[in-house]
Amino acid sequence: MTGPMTGRAPRYVLRAAFGAAVTWSVLGLAGGCTFLVSFDDIPQAQTKPDAAVDVVDAPSPPDAEVPVEAATESGTTGPVTPACDSTFPLDQIEGCATFVEGAQICADNPGLTKYPGDRTTDVVACSKTQGATCVRHCIACAHLPAGFPDQCDQCIGKPDGTYCGTDMGWQPEHFRLLVTCAGERLKETTACSTKGCDSVGGAGAAVCRPEP
């Protein structure tokens, strides 16, 4: 009994050892596969920040409701023009039909027969067919010569002196206006010739350009 049992023992030992080796090899391979999959996943994860950067760098749409400062001909920045009051009762304004299409007038103009706001400070945009289309609330309204739409008085904060329409932050059609400011209010305006107005750096010494 001892001899045969002893002779079989090595085969059992080899078989057990071989099975263990195979088991550890499989586990090792499985572990290796797991490591390789994890390694392959790393480059994919590293590509995500690049896509995120593209989104962050994309320009955001401008806000149309926020008024911006107007650049002047002299390179300085003009005062901010108030935005239209979207809550103002435009339908209660009467008299816009008496003005030219697209007129912009100070609210104290007698042509506006009915006005439910502050006539001393507001500027009204008018349409013959649509009535009042916009009301801007200014600190004061500047009455400009015929042919030039009224504007918010931008002499506020400026030393006494003369300025061009470009120094006021107004529209291009006002650029040839020579404006006299006194006591931080518009005192006088002069329409220069087609040669235009020389701002002289916007320091309060503007002049109309002379004719040749």
LINURNOR-V385665 format. One record per pair of residues at least 24 apart in sequence whose C-alpha atoms are under 10 Angstrom apart, sorted by the first residue. I is the first residue (numbers start at 1). J is the second residue. If there is no record, write none. Layout:
{{I | J} {I | J}}
This chain:
{{69 | 169} {70 | 166} {70 | 167} {70 | 168} {70 | 169} {70 | 170} {70 | 171} {71 | 166} {71 | 167} {71 | 168} {71 | 169} {71 | 170} {72 | 164} {72 | 165} {72 | 166} {72 | 167} {72 | 168} {72 | 169} {72 | 170} {72 | 171} {72 | 172} {72 | 175} {72 | 199} {72 | 202} {73 | 164} {73 | 165} {73 | 166} {73 | 167} {73 | 169} {73 | 172} {73 | 175} {73 | 198} {73 | 199} {73 | 201} {73 | 202} {74 | 164} {74 | 166} {74 | 167} {74 | 198} {74 | 199} {74 | 200} {74 | 201} {74 | 202} {75 | 166} {75 | 167} {75 | 201} {75 | 202} {76 | 166} {76 | 167} {76 | 169} {76 | 201} {76 | 202} {77 | 166} {77 | 167} {77 | 168} {77 | 169} {78 | 154} {78 | 165} {78 | 166} {78 | 167} {78 | 168} {78 | 169} {78 | 170} {79 | 152} {79 | 153} {79 | 154} {79 | 155} {79 | 156} {79 | 157} {79 | 167} {79 | 168} {79 | 169} {79 | 170} {80 | 152} {80 | 154} {80 | 168} {80 | 169} {80 | 170} {81 | 136} {81 | 137} {81 | 138} {81 | 151} {81 | 152} {81 | 153} {81 | 154} {81 | 168} {81 | 169} {81 | 170} {82 | 123} {82 | 135} {82 | 136} {82 | 137} {82 | 138} {82 | 139} {82 | 152} {83 | 134} {83 | 135} {83 | 136} {83 | 137} {83 | 138} {84 | 123} {84 | 124} {84 | 125} {84 | 133} {84 | 134} {84 | 135} {84 | 136} {84 | 137} {85 | 134} {85 | 135} {85 | 136} {85 | 137} {86 | 133} {86 | 134} {86 | 135} {86 | 136} {87 | 135} {88 | 116} {88 | 117} {88 | 134} {88 | 135} {88 | 136} {89 | 115} {89 | 116} {89 | 117} {89 | 132} {89 | 134} {89 | 135} {90 | 115} {90 | 116} {90 | 124} {90 | 126} {90 | 130} {90 | 131} {90 | 132} {90 | 133} {90 | 134} {90 | 135} {91 | 115} {91 | 116} {91 | 130} {91 | 131} {91 | 132} {91 | 133} {92 | 116} {92 | 117} {92 | 131} {92 | 132} {93 | 117} {93 | 124} {93 | 126} {93 | 131} {93 | 132} {93 | 133} {94 | 126} {94 | 131} {94 | 132} {95 | 126} {95 | 127} {95 | 128} {95 | 131} {95 | 132} {96 | 124} {96 | 125} {96 | 126} {96 | 127} {96 | 128} {96 | 129} {96 | 130} {96 | 131} {96 | 132} {96 | 133} {97 | 126} {97 | 127} {97 | 128} {97 | 129} {97 | 130} {97 | 131} {97 | 132} {98 | 126} {98 | 127} {98 | 128} {98 | 131} {99 | 126} {99 | 127} {99 | 128} {100 | 126} {100 | 127} {100 | 128} {101 | 125} {101 | 126} {101 | 127} {101 | 128} {101 | 129} {101 | 130} {101 | 131} {102 | 126} {102 | 127} {102 | 128} {102 | 131} {102 | 132} {102 | 133} {102 | 149} {103 | 127} {103 | 128} {103 | 132} {103 | 147} {103 | 148} {103 | 149} {103 | 150} {104 | 132} {104 | 133} {104 | 134} {104 | 135} {104 | 148} {104 | 149} {104 | 150} {104 | 151} {105 | 135} {105 | 141} {105 | 142} {105 | 143} {105 | 144} {105 | 148} {105 | 149} {105 | 150} {105 | 151} {105 | 152} {106 | 135} {106 | 136} {106 | 138} {106 | 140} {106 | 141} {106 | 142} {106 | 143} {106 | 144} {106 | 149} {106 | 150} {106 | 151} {106 | 152} {107 | 135} {107 | 136} {107 | 137} {107 | 141} {107 | 150} {108 | 141} {108 | 143} {109 | 143} {121 | 152} {121 | 153} {122 | 151} {122 | 152} {123 | 149} {123 | 150} {123 | 151} {123 | 152} {124 | 149} {124 | 150} {124 | 151} {125 | 149} {125 | 150} {139 | 185} {140 | 185} {140 | 186} {141 | 185} {141 | 186} {142 | 185} {142 | 186} {142 | 187} {142 | 188} {142 | 189} {143 | 186} {143 | 187} {143 | 188} {143 | 189} {144 | 174} {144 | 177} {144 | 179} {144 | 186} {144 | 188} {144 | 189} {144 | 190} {144 | 191} {145 | 177} {145 | 188} {145 | 189} {145 | 190} {145 | 191} {146 | 191} {147 | 173} {147 | 174} {147 | 191} {148 | 173} {148 | 174} {148 | 177} {148 | 191} {149 | 173} {149 | 174} {150 | 174} {152 | 186} {153 | 181} {153 | 184} {153 | 185} {153 | 186} {154 | 179} {154 | 181} {154 | 184} {154 | 185} {154 | 186} {155 | 179} {155 | 180} {155 | 181} {155 | 182} {155 | 183} {155 | 184} {155 | 185} {155 | 186} {155 | 187} {156 | 181} {156 | 182} {156 | 183} {156 | 184} {156 | 185} {156 | 186} {157 | 181} {157 | 183} {157 | 184} {157 | 185} {158 | 182} {158 | 183} {158 | 184} {158 | 185} {158 | 202} {158 | 203} {158 | 204} {159 | 183} {159 | 184} {159 | 185} {159 | 203} {159 | 204} {160 | 184} {160 | 185} {160 | 186} {160 | 187} {160 | 203} {160 | 204} {160 | 205} {161 | 187} {161 | 202} {161 | 203} {161 | 204} {161 | 205} {161 | 206} {162 | 186} {162 | 187} {162 | 188} {162 | 189} {162 | 199} {162 | 200} {162 | 202} {162 | 203} {162 | 204} {162 | 205} {162 | 206} {162 | 207} {163 | 189} {163 | 197} {163 | 198} {163 | 199} {163 | 200} {163 | 201} {163 | 202} {163 | 203} {163 | 204} {163 | 205} {163 | 206} {163 | 207} {163 | 208} {164 | 189} {164 | 190} {164 | 191} {164 | 192} {164 | 196} {164 | 197} {164 | 198} {164 | 199} {164 | 200} {164 | 201} {164 | 202} {164 | 204} {164 | 205} {164 | 206} {164 | 207} {164 | 208} {165 | 189} {165 | 191} {165 | 196} {165 | 197} {165 | 198} {165 | 199} {165 | 206} {166 | 197} {166 | 198} {166 | 199} {166 | 202} {167 | 199} {167 | 201} {167 | 202} {167 | 203} {167 | 204} {167 | 206} {168 | 202} {175 | 199} {176 | 207} {176 | 208} {176 | 209} {177 | 207} {177 | 208} {178 | 206} {178 | 207} {178 | 208} {179 | 204} {179 | 206} {179 | 207} {180 | 204} {180 | 205} {180 | 206}}
